[in-house]
């Protein structure tokens, strides 16, 4: 066997169903080029019933690891050989790392959320007494865990279906109170942060009945939706003079830990990368 035969490209992936919309190959591909790595990152469409077969490929060492997106973030739990406590708390796995034929699952969404706000609005969590979280779906879990990690005094979880929010709050415990969405105007005067974790904002959809004028002037409004980059919620907040942070940075920052685990290099989220990804939005 010659020296050329010993060169092995380190491979990583993102799996989902569908997967064509993913910007992850662009993000990781940019970093691979920047660092001159002998590596690859590809999007792979894996249907739910194909997950067990795909994990067999992982254990054979075909990949160093990869990302997991909709609809697999919960289903991969049972297939992983180990899942870290953080991902267990969040209830979803978005990053896989393969070592010695074992697949380890973790979740970097909370790091993406915190990294985005820390970069765009330094000091945002200092003296933050009350945060409002809109939506109680899968994405809300990572945001709630992230806010709890910053010791936010009070977290108010608002959802159209109150029972769903109550179940989520009970699972995570801690200082999470629950109300229906129509309670926003009552709790808003105390809030220093509003986070939309729901899909409202995509395809022109908007919240009805949320009066952002009831928020204090120092409040920060952020949205995990990044298509469009400026959702109706952010547009209204900005028009009222409130600080806003869009959701694209969360996508970029959540990618950093996985890249470092697979390729041994910690990449940087910078303006050129954001500009490159931003140019693809809406396409």
C-alpha positions in Angstrom: 0.0 0.0 0.0 1.5 3.3 -1.0 1.5 6.6 0.8 -1.2 8.0 -1.4 -3.5 5.2 -0.2 -3.1 6.2 3.4 -4.4 9.7 2.9 -8.0 9.8 4.2 -10.3 12.7 3.7 -12.1 13.6 6.9 -15.8 13.6 6.1 -18.8 15.2 7.8 -22.4 15.8 6.9 -25.8 17.2 7.6 -28.8 14.8 7.5 -32.5 15.8 7.2 -35.6 15.1 5.1 -35.8 17.2 3.0 -32.2 18.7 3.1 -31.7 20.8 0.0 -32.5 24.0 1.9 -29.6 23.6 4.3 -27.0 26.3 4.5 -24.7 24.1 6.5 -22.6 22.8 3.5 -21.9 26.5 2.6 -20.9 27.3 6.1 -18.6 24.3 6.7 -17.3 24.3 3.2 -16.2 27.9 3.6 -14.3 27.0 6.8 -12.7 23.9 5.2 -11.4 26.1 2.4 -10.2 28.8 4.8 -8.1 26.3 6.8 -6.9 24.3 3.8 -8.2 21.1 5.2 -8.4 17.7 3.4 -12.0 17.4 4.4 -15.5 17.4 3.0 -19.0 18.3 4.3 -22.1 17.2 2.4 -25.9 17.3 2.7 -27.5 13.9 2.7 -31.2 13.3 2.5 -32.1 10.5 4.9 -35.7 9.4 5.3 -36.8 8.5 8.8 -36.8 4.7 8.0 -33.3 5.0 6.7 -31.8 6.3 10.0 -30.7 2.9 11.4 -28.9 2.0 8.2 -27.2 5.4 8.2 -26.0 4.9 11.8 -24.4 1.6 10.7 -22.3 3.7 8.2 -21.3 6.0 11.0 -20.1 3.1 13.2 -18.0 1.8 10.3 -16.1 5.0 10.4 -17.2 6.5 7.1 -17.7 9.9 8.7 -16.1 11.9 11.6 -19.6 13.1 12.5 -22.2 15.6 11.3 -25.3 17.7 11.9 -28.9 16.6 12.4 -31.8 18.7 11.3 -35.6 18.3 10.9 -37.2 15.8 11.3 -34.5 13.7 13.0 -33.4 15.7 16.1 -35.5 13.5 18.5 -35.3 10.2 16.6 -31.5 10.0 16.7 -31.6 9.8 20.5 -32.3 6.0 20.5 -29.7 5.4 17.9 -26.8 7.2 19.6 -24.4 5.2 21.8 -24.3 8.1 24.2 -26.0 11.5 24.6 -24.7 14.2 26.8 -26.8 15.7 29.6 -27.3 19.0 27.9 -28.9 17.4 24.8 -31.0 15.2 27.1 -32.3 18.3 28.9 -33.0 20.0 25.6 -34.7 16.9 24.2 -32.9 17.1 20.9 -29.6 16.1 19.2 -28.3 18.3 16.4 -24.6 17.3 16.4 -23.0 13.8 16.1 -19.4 12.9 16.8 -18.0 9.5 15.9 -15.1 8.1 18.0 -13.9 4.5 18.0 -17.1 3.2 16.3 -19.3 4.9 18.9 -21.7 7.7 18.0 -22.0 10.5 20.6 -24.9 13.0 20.4 -25.0 16.6 21.6 -26.8 19.8 21.0 -25.2 23.1 20.0 -28.3 25.1 19.4 -28.1 26.7 22.8 -24.5 27.8 22.1 -25.6 29.2 18.8 -28.3 31.3 20.5 -26.0 32.6 23.2 -23.1 33.1 20.8 -25.3 35.2 18.4 -26.6 37.5 21.1 -23.2 37.8 22.8 -21.6 38.8 19.5 -24.4 41.2 18.3 -25.4 42.7 21.7 -22.6 42.2 24.3 -23.8 42.3 27.9 -27.4 41.5 26.9 -27.9 39.0 29.8 -26.5 41.3 32.5 -29.2 42.3 34.9 -31.8 40.7 32.8 -34.7 40.1 35.1 -37.5 38.9 32.8 -37.5 37.2 29.4 -40.5 36.3 27.2 -40.2 33.2 25.0 -42.8 32.9 22.3 -43.6 29.3 21.2 -43.2 26.0 23.0 -42.1 23.7 20.2 -38.9 21.8 19.8 -36.8 24.9 19.2 -38.0 26.5 22.4 -36.2 23.9 24.6 -32.7 25.0 23.6 -33.6 28.6 24.1 -35.1 28.0 27.6 -32.0 26.0 28.6 -29.8 28.7 27.3 -31.6 31.4 29.3 -31.5 29.3 32.4 -27.8 28.9 32.0 -27.5 32.8 32.2 -29.6 32.8 35.4 -32.4 34.9 34.0 -34.6 35.8 37.0 -37.9 35.1 35.4 -38.8 33.4 32.1 -42.3 33.7 30.8 -43.3 31.1 28.2 -46.2 32.1 25.9 -47.9 29.7 23.5 -51.1 29.5 21.7 -51.8 26.1 23.4 -51.1 26.7 27.0 -51.1 23.0 27.9 -48.2 22.4 25.6 -46.2 25.2 27.3 -47.1 23.8 30.7 -45.7 20.4 29.8 -42.5 21.9 28.5 -42.0 24.1 31.6 -42.6 21.1 33.9 -40.0 19.1 32.1 -37.3 21.8 32.3 -38.3 23.0 35.8 -36.7 26.2 37.1 -38.2 29.7 37.0 -40.4 29.3 34.0 -44.0 30.6 34.2 -46.6 29.9 31.5 -49.4 31.8 29.9 -51.2 31.9 26.5 -50.0 34.3 23.8 -52.8 36.8 24.5 -51.1 37.5 27.8 -48.2 39.2 26.1 -49.4 42.8 26.6 -49.8 42.1 30.3 -46.2 40.8 30.9 -44.4 42.8 28.3 -43.8 45.9 30.5 -41.4 43.9 32.7 -39.5 42.2 29.9 -35.9 43.0 28.9 -35.9 40.3 26.2 -38.4 38.8 23.7 -37.4 35.6 21.8 -39.5 34.1 19.0 -38.8 30.4 18.8 -41.9 29.6 16.7 -42.1 29.4 12.9 -44.3 32.5 12.8 -42.5 35.0 10.7 -41.8 32.7 7.8 -43.8 33.0 4.6 -45.1 36.4 5.6 -46.9 35.1 8.7 -47.1 37.4 11.7 -48.2 37.5 15.3 -51.6 39.1 15.9 -52.4 41.1 19.0 -48.8 41.6 20.3 -48.4 45.3 21.1 -44.6 45.9 21.2 -45.3 49.4 22.5 -45.9 47.8 25.9 -42.2 46.7 26.1 -39.7 48.9 27.9 -37.5 51.0 25.7 -34.4 49.0 26.6 -35.9 45.7 25.5 -34.1 43.4 23.0 -36.2 41.5 20.5 -34.7 38.5 18.7 -36.1 35.8 16.3 -34.6 32.4 15.5 -36.3 32.6 12.1 -33.8 33.7 9.5 -35.8 33.4 6.3 -36.7 36.2 5.9 -33.8 37.8 7.7 -36.1 40.6 9.0 -39.3 39.0 10.2 -42.4 41.1 10.7 -41.8 40.9 14.5 -38.2 42.3 14.1 -39.4 45.0 11.6 -42.0 46.3 14.0 -39.6 46.2 16.9 -37.0 48.2 14.9 -39.7 50.7 13.8 -40.4 51.3 17.5 -36.7 51.9 18.3 -36.1 48.7 20.1 -32.8 46.7 19.7 -33.1 43.7 17.5 -31.0 40.6 16.6 -31.9 38.4 13.6 -31.6 34.6 13.6 -28.9 34.0 11.1 -26.1 34.4 13.7 -27.6 31.5 15.7 -27.2 29.2 12.6 -23.6 30.3 12.2 -22.5 30.1 15.8 -24.1 26.7 16.4 -21.9 25.2 13.7 -18.6 26.1 15.4 -18.4 23.3 18.1 -19.2 20.5 15.6 -16.6 21.7 13.1 -14.0 21.8 15.9 -14.9 18.3 17.0 -14.7 16.8 13.5 -11.8 18.6 12.0 -9.7 19.7 15.0 -9.8 23.4 14.2 -12.0 26.1 15.8 -13.4 28.3 13.1 -14.5 31.9 13.4 -17.9 33.4 12.6 -17.0 36.6 10.7 -18.6 39.2 8.5 -17.5 37.6 5.1 -19.1 34.3 6.1 -22.3 36.0 7.2 -22.4 38.0 3.9 -21.9 34.8 1.9 -24.8 33.0 3.6 -27.0 36.0 3.7 -26.7 36.2 -0.1 -28.4 32.8 -0.4 -31.5 33.7 1.6 -34.7 33.8 -0.4 -33.2 31.7 -3.1 
